[in-house]
Amino acid sequence: MTVPELARTLGVRDCVLIGLGSMIGAGIFAALGPAAQAAGSALPVALAVAGVVAYCNATSSARLAARYPSSGGTYVYGRERLGAFWGYLAGWGFVVGKTASCVAIALTVGAYAWPAHAHAVAVVSVLALTAVNYVGVQKSALLTRILVALVLAVLAAVVIACLGSAAPSRWSDGGAGGAAGVFQAAGLLFFAFAGYARIATLGEEVLDPRRTIGRAVPLALGITLVVYALVAAAALKTLGPQGLAAATDPLAQAVRAAGAPGLEPVVRVGATLAALGSLLALILGVSRTTLAMARDGHLPRGLAAVHPRFGVPHRAELLVGAVVAVLAAVADLRHAIGFSSFAVLAYYLIANCAALTLTREEGRAWPGVPILGALGCVALAFALPLASVLAGSAMLATGALAYAARRHTIAT
């Protein structure tokens, strides 16, 4: 029986914008405060550490995605390079961890758009964006392009207002969090950098995958690094580490402290749009990995169905949207960030190990890149808050037990 394939419609620009829509927003509006609480005035150092690990992971992912241009990302790479179990564990970590990411970003939408009814707004946002994804990835890319342009304009206004303000600098208000705090902050910030995975998981819908993915991943990551650095510097200057850590709406408070209160409503709108852009691409990526795992029988095979008109995995998208909507009604934002970070770092650990097995003819990068990426993933994962480490470890153990149970059932 022929497996239905997804339509290839995405070019370099679309992929870069999907990556930007995934990264910009999650980091600035969700992870910046918790990271400042952990690292204090050393937040820029934590940002650099997260950026280095993200670069290594991005390079490994891009090389693997060019070699295996099909939906599923590291689920496919782990399966092909390391064996079925490691591919499954990567897919399990991605689906569960990124479902938590979807919940966190949906709650960010609610927190900025209508704080008094944050959970209700989160649920409505998930349902609306699931409907957008259902009618085709090209329409999703178009909406992401609009959202990214608007959010970048808002962030530029924040940076100009804060860095150009005559208000005294509060950069040194509050000490650094030490090495442990820096690594914990880097792990939390990694939650924001993981958006380039969306490009890899869309490999089956990308035109000329080897060229397109290889160019889009570093472009999206590089632009995001510059944006993060500028916005973090602006927020630290006006609020200081302690003020940034305590704020639930740090950028809105930053422009107020900088003497530009008229920008506050604009920032709130920008935060909402940024989170919506991230959520749009997150749901897109989780549904594609769900599709790949369903094709291989690790999830119900009915989830592998592709819509005959829209060319999308419609059942997988509906399931992901429903699960995220239910969790968004009850979950806590900061716990969701920590749990998601642990799961996604485990996912990229497998990606780096898979990249180490590539030959030169297959497009292997310098071996130091995946080695540094793998070590960085382990260091950042276990530097996260203890509750996140325990919950994430339990999640991976549950996935491994489910895999073993399925293999035992098939064998008997």
N, C-alpha and C positions, 0 to 999 in steps of 0.2 A: 504494500500500500504506500502511495506517495504521501510524504509528510508535507502539509501546506506550508508555503514559505511566505514571509512578510515582504512587502513592497520596498524596494530600494529607492528612496527619494531624498535622503539627507546629504548635503555637501559640507564642506569645511565650515562655512559660515554658520549653518544651522547647528552643527555639532558644537562649535565654540559657544554659541549662544545658549544651547541646552546645558553645557557645562557651567557657564557663568550663572545661569538661572538657578542651578543646583547649589553652587557654592556661595555666591553673593546673596546675603540675606540670612542664611543659616548661621554663618559665623558672626556677622556684625550685629544681628538683632537677637540672637539666642545664646551663643556661647561666649561672647565677649565678657559679660559680667561674671559668670562663674570662673572663667579663666583668670580674670583680674583678682578675684578673691584668693585664688591659689598662688599666683605668682607675684602679686603686689606690683612694685615698680619694675620688676623684671619681666613684665608682660611682653615687651618687644623681643626679649631673648626666647621666650616660649614660642612666640610667633615664628621666629626664625627656625627653631628646632622642628616645629610642626611642618614648616615649609620644606625643609630638607627631606624629612621622611615622606612627605607628600610627593616631592619631586621623584624620589627613588621609586615609589609605588606607581606613579604616573608613567614613568619610563618603562617599568616592567609590564604594566597593563597595556601600554601602547604597542610594545613589541609583540605581546601575546595576541592582542586583538587583531593586529595586522595578519598574523599567522592563522588565526581562527576567527574569521569574520562572521560569527553567528550569534544569535541572542543567547544570553546567559552569563557573559563575563567570566569571572574566575571559576564559576561552576564548570564551565566548559574547559578552561585551561587546566584546572586541577585534575579533571577527569582524564584528559588527553595526555598530560605530561607526568602525573604522579600516581594515577589510579582512581578507580571509581569512588572509593571511600573519601579521598581528599577532595575530589570534585563535589561530592555530595555535601561534605562538611562546610565547604566554602559557600555553596548555594544556600544551605540551611542558615549559616551565619548571616548571609546577605539578606535573605528574605525576612528573618526575624529582626535583625538589627535595623534594617532600613524601614521596616514597618514601625519600629520605635521612632526612627527619625521622622517619618511622616507624621506621627502623633505629635512630636515635639514642635515641628514647624506649624502644624495646624493650630496648636495652642498659642504659638507666637502670633499668628494672625489674629486670634481672638484677643490676646493681651493688648495688642496695639489698636485694633479696630474698635473694640467695645469691651473694655476691661470688666465691666460688671456682668457681662454674659459671655465670657471668654470661651467656655466649653461649648455653648450653643453655636457660636460663630464658627468655632473649629469644625464642628460636625457639618454645618451647612457648606463650608468651604471645601471639605473633602468630597462631599457628594457632587458639588458643582464641577470641580476639576476632574473627577472621575468621568462625568458626562462629556467633558471636552476631550479627554483622552480617547474615549470610546469611539468618537467619530473620525479619528485618524491622527497619526503622528505629525503629519505636515501641518495640520491646523494647530497642534500643540506647539510646534516650532515657531509658527507665526506669532502666537500669543506670547511665547517666551521672549521673542525679539522685542516686542513692544514693552514688556515688563522690565527687561534688562536696561533698555535705554532710559526709562523713567527713573529707575532706582539709581543708576549711575549719576544722573543729573542731581538727584536729591543728596546723595553722598558727597558729591562735589561741593554742593552748597554748604553742607555741614563742615567739611574740611576747611573751606575758605573762611567761614564764620568763626570757627574755633581757633585756627592757627593765626588768623589775622586780628584776633581780638586783643584789645589793650588790657584785658583782665589779667591779674597776676597768675603766673603758671603754678599749678599745684602738682606737677609731675612727681616731686619728691615727697608728697604727703603720704606716708605709709612706707614701711620697709619692704624689701624683697622677700619672697617666700622661700628662699633657699633652693638647692638643687631639686629636692623632692617636689617643691611647689612649682618649679619651672616645668618639670616633666609632667606633673599632673595637669597643669594648664595647657601644655602642648597636646596632651591626650584629649582634653576637652575641645581644644581648637581644631583638632583633626576631624572632629564631627563636621566642621564646616568645609574642610578641604576635600572631602570625599566625593564631591560632585562630579569629578572627571570620570568616575565609574559609570555614570549614566551614558557617556559616549561609548564606552566599551560594550556595555550591555545592549546597546542599540546596533551592534555590528551588522546584523542581518538586514538592517534598514538603511545602511550607509552606502553611498556611491563610491566605488574604488576604495575599499576599506584600507588597504595598505597605505596609500597616500593620505587619505582623508583623516584617519584616526591618528596617524603619526604626526600630522601637523596640528590637529585640533586640540589634542591633550596638552602639550606644552604651552600653546597659546592661551588656552582657557586658564591654566594654572598660573602662568606668569602674570596675566592681567589681574587675577584675583589677589595674588600676593601683593602687588603694588597698591591695590585698593585697600586691602586689610591694613597694611602698614600705615597708610595715610590716615585712615579713619581711627585706628588705635592711638596714633600719636595725637590726633586732635582731641579725642575723648580724655586721654590721660592728662593732657595739658590743662583742660578746663575743669575736670572733675577730680583728678587725682586718683590713685589706685583704690583708696577706700571708698570714695564716692562712686566710682565706676562699679566696684564690686557690690555695693548696696543697692544700686539702681535697677529697677525692673524695666525702665525705659531709658537707658543711658544716653542715647543720642538726642532724645528730646530734652533731657535735662542738660546735656552739654551745650546745646545752642542757647538755652535759657541762661545758663551761667556765663556764656560768652557775650551776653547782652543783645541777643537776637531772638526775643520771644516770638516774634512774628513767624519765625521758621518752624516753630514747634508743630503746628498742625500739618505742615508740609512733610515734616519728618515722620509723623505718625502715618500719613498716607503712604509715604515711601516705604516704611517698615512693613506695612500690610502688603504692599505690592511685591516687595522683595520676598517675603515669606510665601506668598502665593506662587511666585515663580519657582521657588525651591520645591514647594509641595507638588506642583505640576510635574516637574521632571522626576521627583522621587517616586511618585506613583507609577510613572512610566517605566522606570528602571526595575522596580520590584515586580511588576507584572510580567516583564520580559524574562526575568530569572525564574519566576513561577512557571512560565510557558516552557522554558528549557527543561526544568525538573519534571514537569508533567509529561513531556515527550519521552523521557527516560523511565517513567513509571515510579519516580520517587514521590510524586504527588498524583492525585487522581488524574487519569488521562483525559478526562473531559475538559480539564483546564487548558489543554493544548489546542483547543479549537481556535481557528482564525476566522474572523468575520468575512463572509464572501464579498461584501461590498466595501467595507472600510479597511480591510487588510490588517486588522489589529487583533491581538489575543483577547477578545471581548469578555470571555468568561473569567479569565485570570484578572482582568482589570476590575470587573464587578466584585469579585471576591476580595481583592486587596482593598478596594474602596470601602466595602462594607466592614471589614475588620478594623481598618483605621478609624472609621467613623465611630464605631462602638468604643474603642479604646480612648479616643479623643474626648469622649463624654465624661471620662472618669480619671484619666491619668494626670500625673504631676510632671511639669515641664523639665525641671533639672534632673530628676531621676531618669527620665526618658533619654536625655542627652548622654548621661554617663553610660547607661546600658547600651545604647546604640554605638557609642565610641568603641567599647570593648569588642562588640561583635564585628564591627567593620575592620578594626585592626587585626582581628583573627583572620578575616577574609583576605586582607592584603598580605598577611604573613604567608598564606598559601600561594598567593599570586607571585610573590617574590621567589618562593621556592620553586614554583613552576618555571619562572623565567630563567632560573639558573640552569635548567636542563636544555635550553635552546642552544643549537649549534650556530656557528658563524654564518653558515649558509641560510639559516632560518631567521637571521636578523638579531642575533644575540647582542646585548649591550655589554659594556665592560663589566666583568663579574662583580666588581666592587659595588656597583649600583644595587643589584638585588640583595647582596649580602648586607649592606648598610640598611636597606629598606626592611629586611626581615628582622634584624637586630633592633631597629628603631620601633617596629611594630610591637615587639615583645616588651621593650622598655616602657613605652607609652601606655600599653594596655595595663600593665601591672602597677603603674604609678597612679592610676585612676582611683577615685574613692573606693573604699573597701566594699561597700554595698554593690557598686557597679561590677567590681571584679568577681564577687561571689555570684551575683545574678547572671553575669555573662558566662562564667564557668559552668554554672548549672544548665544554662541554655545549650551550650556546646555538648555537655555530657548527655543531655536529653536527646539531642539530635543523633549522637553516636549510638545510643541505645536503640533508638528507633530504626536506624540503619541495620544494626545487628539483628534486631527482631525480624525485620523484613527479609534479610538474607536467610535466616533460619527457617522462616515460613516457606520461602521458595525452595530451599533444599529438601524440606520434608514433604 
